[in-house]
Amino acid sequence: MTENIVLDKTTSFAVRIVNLYKHLCDVKKEYVLSKQLLRSGTSIGANVNEAQAGQSKADFIAKMSIASKEARETKYWINLLIKTDYLNSSETHVRSLVNDIEEIIKLLTSIVKSSQGN
């Protein structure tokens, strides 16, 4: 089985998002923003996974583009949770989450651009 970096990264990220969602609900009693984060943060990997089975190059690009948009939305929700003090940007796991989503955005942007160019 070959390694698929973007699929591995987005799946691992989705697991982190699910765990963060549980923490925000259980500990912080935050249910609205965290639900938005859960939806967009888990959708990234789902779309990357669907792209792997794309019926055409256009289908692949479309799914990866959706994954890219979901990643940007996820970054928005993470930043909003930081700005509203539900997350503390000085904590290592929060900085790591921000770094991960920025890396995923760059990766997906690169994949979409190179796929469109080929």
N, C-alpha and C positions, 0 to 999 in steps of 0.2 A: 504494500500500500504506500503510495507516494504522499509526502508531506504537503499539505495545503496551508500555507502560512496564514492567509487571510481568513480561511474557514476556522482554523485553530484559534486565532486571535479573537475573532468575533464570537465564537462559542464560549471561550473562557470569559470574555467580557460580559456576555449575557448571564453567565452564572454569577458573576460579581454583582450585576445589576439586580438579579433576583434576591440575592442575600442583602443588598443595600435596601431594597424595597421592604423586606421583612423587618429589618432594623428600624427603618423610618416609621413603619406602622406600629411596631411593638413598643419601641422605646420613645420615639419622638411624637407619636400619635398624629403623624402627618399622613393624610390619605389621598389628597387631590394631586399635588405635584408629583408625589412618588408614583402614583398610578400612571401618569403621563410618561415619567421616566421609564417605568417598567415596560410600557407599550413600545416606545421608540427604541429603547436599549436592547430589547430582545428581538425586535424586528430586523435589526441590522444583520445578525447572523442568519435569520430565517431567509432573508432576501439573497444573501451570499450563497446559501445552500441551494436555493431555487435556481440561481444563476448557473450553478454547476451542471444543472440538467437543462439548460436553455436549449430550445429547439432550433435556434439560429443565433448568429452573431448579434443581430439586432435585439433578440430576446435577452441574451446574456448582458449586453450593454444596458438595456432597460432595467433589469433586475439589480445590476451593480449600481446604477444611478439612483435607484430607490434606496438601496442600502446606504449610499453616500448621503442622501438627504436625511434619512433617519439618524445617521451618525451626527450630522450637524444639529438636528433637533435635540438629540440626547445631550450634546454638549451644552445647548441652551438650558435644558432642565437642570443639569448639574450646576451650571453657573448660577441659576436662579436659586437653587437650594443653598448654595454658598452665600449668596447675597442676602438671603432671608434667615441666615444663621441656623438652618437645619443641618448643614454640613460645615465643618471647620477646615478651611483651606490650609491651615498650618499642620494638620494631621497627615501623617505619611500615607495612609490608605486613600485619602481624598486626593492628594497630589498625584499619587499613582494612577487613580481613576481618570483624572484630568489628562495626564500624560498618555494613558492608553487610548482615550477617545481621540486625542489629537493625532496620535500615530495611526489609528484606524482611518480617520478622515483622510490623511495624507496618502495612505495605502490605496484606499478606494478611489480617490481622485486620480491617482497615477494609473490605476488599472483601467478606469473609464477612458481617460485621455489616450492611453496607448492602444486600447481596443478600438477606439474611434479612428485612430490614425492608421491602423493596419488595413 
